[in-house]
Amino acid sequence: MENSPVLKFKKLHPQAVLPVYMTELAAGLDICAMPEASLELDPGERALVPTGLSVAIEPGYEIQVRPRSGLALRQGITLVNSPGTIDADYRGEIGIIVINHGHEPFQIKTGDRIAQLVVAPVSRGRIELVDQLPETPRGAGGFGHTGVGEADHE
């Protein structure tokens, strides 16, 4: 895509694998683990998984780090801070914070595809302090205020 931002990856480990779009229309790049040794995550355990890569992103963009749906469905493996954000000015190693919500221990080996990266534009808001906010029909209605079923709206 001509207007797509350029992602410049640097290998911090010689065996690191560059992220790749697995299908022609995939929104996310699969990124691989690069642990020093195989990691075993017990149920409920979380870990920071190294990737052996760093990246430079064009200003005005971020990379969102998201779980892989197959790992989430089959093994209960997801990300603690989902989506995570890689800012345009970050140059350190990309680390993936995974958690095992499954019932069995889960092995993470070098080269395993453990997350996906989605490139997204960033909008920065302007901060303004006010004494009062405009009214809306919702008002301060918060978590669960609309219910879960159609009968809740009658």
VENURRA-V650403 format. One line per field, one symbol per residue. ss: DSSP state (H for helix, E for strand, - for the rest). A space follows every 10 residues. Layout:
ss=???
//
This chain:
ss=------EEEE E--------E E-------EE EE------EE E----EEEEE --EEEEE--- EEEEEE--HH HHHHH-EEE- ---EEE---- ----EEEEEE -----EEE-- --EEEEEEEE E--------- ---------- ---------H HHH-
//
